[in-house]
Amino acid sequence: MSKLKAGIVGAGISGASCAGALAAAGWDVDIFDKARGVGGRLSSRRMEDGWATLGSPFMSARREPFRSQLREWVRQGWLEPVRGKIWRGRATVSWTQAQLQNHFRPLIEPSQLVRSLLGSAHLHTQSLVTCIAPRTLVLENGETRGDYDCVICSVPGPQCVPLVAGLPRLHERLLDDNQYRPVWSFLMRWEGGPDAEVIQFDDELLNVAVSQIQGGGLWAVHSTHAFAETYLDAGKEEASTRAASALMGLLGLPWPVEVEAAHLWKMALPTSQQGGFWLGDRENRVALIGDGIAGAGVERAWESGTRLAQALVQAEQELAMS
Ligand SMILES: Cc1cc2nc3c(=O)[nH]c(=O)nc-3n(C[C@H](O)[C@H](O)[C@H](O)COP(=O)(O)OP(=O)(O)OC[C@H]3O[C@@H](n4cnc5c(N)ncnc54)[C@H](O)[C@@H]3O)c2cc1C
């Protein structure tokens, strides 16, 4: 019997977990990403002295089976539980035992964790998909990739809307409720400040700062959604200057706070979820996954990919038995 084929748009953690699970079950999987590498919002920036997280700084597992996945990555030396102190508002507190069990930070670039999920799936980077049709994907260069038994789209909802314009059932569901909020993410270096690994601000402009594993006073600092909405059209310099000055005020730091990188995530986190782990159009063999469908966060995104893969494999087995 010939292998079943899947074409997946997006190699973030949801697309990659789906691709790997299908490939492990014997499917022939193509996965396309418009970027130069994998990872999506689990992104990092190469620095002179290593790398630093620009996207999600943590991975948290609230339940199985993602807990087992993270434990496996800890065993491989790729993740470690978050330890140390967290500074909240004006005081330093210790992580509770429950937080320590559930919160992990990467010791290797997060994109490598995502890549490890792909297994034997065929990865196509710098491949922007412009249209999804039944069994078919169209790439920016006009190339059509087809004959898929299932086409899966894992990109944030607003980016997915134009891709599925020819599939009314999915298109209408996405138009109904499909909002994301932005975050500005900065890499900043400073000396002094609280003796902590994580700073949670109680502030209108800044949300959180996480010290980076290579040390040297380098921190990933994330704005609030409100800050990012105010500075949505601002340049990097303007947003960086405003964020650095807010930070100095909050922590009582003297100059200089150096801003080494800034990135605006226009679609950082979804404000709602569609309910369930995926959204499917069975007749046209197209399914949507990712955090916009399953809910915000790395765990939900991973689950949405693996759960869809399990359902597809189960449907295939039932068909074979009937
Ligand atoms: C600043 C920030 C902080 C965060 N903090 C946390 C946190 O502490 N804990 C937590 O659990 N979560 C956090 N998150 C959220 C978490 O990162 C996401 O929920 C998760 O990574 C989403 O994965 P995904 O696979 O659904 O989507 P994505 O990672 O967005 O993957 C989608 C992929 O699709 C690709 N793509 C898009 N359009 C196309 C196209 N037309 N053709 C081809 N490819 C395309 C993109 O390049 C991308 O690689 C944070 C996110 C941000 C931005």
Ligand as a Chemical Component Dictionary entry (heavy atoms), coordinates in Angstrom:
data_LIG
# 
_chem_comp.id                   LIG 
_chem_comp.type                 NON-POLYMER 
_chem_comp.pdbx_formal_charge   0 
_chem_comp.three_letter_code    LIG 
# 
loop_
_chem_comp_atom.comp_id 
_chem_comp_atom.atom_id 
_chem_comp_atom.alt_atom_id 
_chem_comp_atom.type_symbol 
_chem_comp_atom.charge 
_chem_comp_atom.model_Cartn_x 
_chem_comp_atom.model_Cartn_y 
_chem_comp_atom.model_Cartn_z 
_chem_comp_atom.pdbx_ordinal 
LIG C1  C1  C 0 7.165 37.273 23.112 1  
LIG C2  C2  C 0 6.442 35.977 23.339 2  
LIG C3  C3  C 0 6.445 35.378 24.602 3  
LIG C4  C4  C 0 5.776 34.169 24.820 4  
LIG N1  N1  N 0 5.839 33.593 26.058 5  
LIG C5  C5  C 0 5.291 32.359 26.250 6  
LIG C6  C6  C 0 5.464 31.658 27.492 7  
LIG O1  O1  O 0 6.149 32.133 28.430 8  
LIG N2  N2  N 0 4.891 30.434 27.617 9  
LIG C7  C7  C 0 4.170 29.854 26.591 10 
LIG O2  O2  O 0 3.684 28.721 26.750 11 
LIG N3  N3  N 0 3.997 30.489 25.409 12 
LIG C8  C8  C 0 4.546 31.716 25.211 13 
LIG N4  N4  N 0 4.401 32.352 23.997 14 
LIG C9  C9  C 0 3.512 31.762 22.970 15 
LIG C10 C10 C 0 4.153 30.594 22.213 16 
LIG O3  O3  O 0 5.415 30.976 21.713 17 
LIG C11 C11 C 0 3.205 30.222 21.059 18 
LIG O4  O4  O 0 1.909 29.940 21.591 19 
LIG C12 C12 C 0 3.659 28.979 20.269 20 
LIG O5  O5  O 0 5.049 29.002 20.022 21 
LIG C13 C13 C 0 2.840 28.932 18.984 22 
LIG O6  O6  O 0 3.287 27.892 18.139 23 
LIG P1  P1  P 0 2.568 27.638 16.735 24 
LIG O7  O7  O 0 3.229 26.486 16.101 25 
LIG O8  O8  O 0 1.089 27.580 16.960 26 
LIG O9  O9  O 0 2.782 28.987 15.877 27 
LIG P2  P2  P 0 4.133 29.685 15.356 28 
LIG O10 O10 O 0 5.265 29.434 16.292 29 
LIG O11 O11 O 0 3.766 31.098 15.066 30 
LIG O12 O12 O 0 4.463 28.927 13.988 31 
LIG C14 C14 C 0 3.881 29.299 12.757 32 
LIG C15 C15 C 0 4.928 29.152 11.657 33 
LIG O13 O13 O 0 4.281 29.387 10.402 34 
LIG C16 C16 C 0 5.177 30.076 9.541  35 
LIG N5  N5  N 0 4.339 30.740 8.515  36 
LIG C17 C17 C 0 3.448 31.751 8.694  37 
LIG N6  N6  N 0 2.823 32.034 7.518  38 
LIG C18 C18 C 0 3.341 31.179 6.591  39 
LIG C19 C19 C 0 3.094 30.954 5.204  40 
LIG N7  N7  N 0 2.180 31.667 4.523  41 
LIG N8  N8  N 0 3.814 30.014 4.555  42 
LIG C20 C20 C 0 4.746 29.262 5.225  43 
LIG N9  N9  N 0 5.011 29.423 6.550  44 
LIG C21 C21 C 0 4.310 30.357 7.218  45 
LIG C22 C22 C 0 5.923 31.031 10.472 46 
LIG O14 O14 O 0 7.176 31.403 9.911  47 
LIG C23 C23 C 0 6.076 30.154 11.730 48 
LIG O15 O15 O 0 7.312 29.450 11.739 49 
LIG C24 C24 C 0 5.069 33.556 23.746 50 
LIG C25 C25 C 0 5.076 34.147 22.479 51 
LIG C26 C26 C 0 5.743 35.336 22.264 52 
LIG C27 C27 C 0 5.773 35.950 20.885 53 
# 
loop_
_chem_comp_bond.comp_id 
_chem_comp_bond.atom_id_1 
_chem_comp_bond.atom_id_2 
_chem_comp_bond.value_order 
_chem_comp_bond.pdbx_ordinal 
LIG C1  C2  SING 1  
LIG C2  C3  SING 2  
LIG C2  C26 DOUB 3  
LIG C3  C4  DOUB 4  
LIG C4  N1  SING 5  
LIG C4  C24 SING 6  
LIG N1  C5  DOUB 7  
LIG C5  C6  SING 8  
LIG C5  C8  SING 9  
LIG C6  O1  DOUB 10 
LIG C6  N2  SING 11 
LIG N2  C7  SING 12 
LIG C7  O2  DOUB 13 
LIG C7  N3  SING 14 
LIG N3  C8  DOUB 15 
LIG C8  N4  SING 16 
LIG N4  C9  SING 17 
LIG N4  C24 SING 18 
LIG C9  C10 SING 19 
LIG C10 O3  SING 20 
LIG C10 C11 SING 21 
LIG C11 O4  SING 22 
LIG C11 C12 SING 23 
LIG C12 O5  SING 24 
LIG C12 C13 SING 25 
LIG C13 O6  SING 26 
LIG O6  P1  SING 27 
LIG P1  O7  DOUB 28 
LIG P1  O8  SING 29 
LIG P1  O9  SING 30 
LIG O9  P2  SING 31 
LIG P2  O10 DOUB 32 
LIG P2  O11 SING 33 
LIG P2  O12 SING 34 
LIG O12 C14 SING 35 
LIG C14 C15 SING 36 
LIG C15 O13 SING 37 
LIG C15 C23 SING 38 
LIG O13 C16 SING 39 
LIG C16 N5  SING 40 
LIG C16 C22 SING 41 
LIG N5  C17 SING 42 
LIG N5  C21 SING 43 
LIG C17 N6  DOUB 44 
LIG N6  C18 SING 45 
LIG C18 C19 SING 46 
LIG C18 C21 DOUB 47 
LIG C19 N7  SING 48 
LIG C19 N8  DOUB 49 
LIG N8  C20 SING 50 
LIG C20 N9  DOUB 51 
LIG N9  C21 SING 52 
LIG C22 O14 SING 53 
LIG C22 C23 SING 54 
LIG C23 O15 SING 55 
LIG C24 C25 DOUB 56 
LIG C25 C26 SING 57 
LIG C26 C27 SING 58 
# 
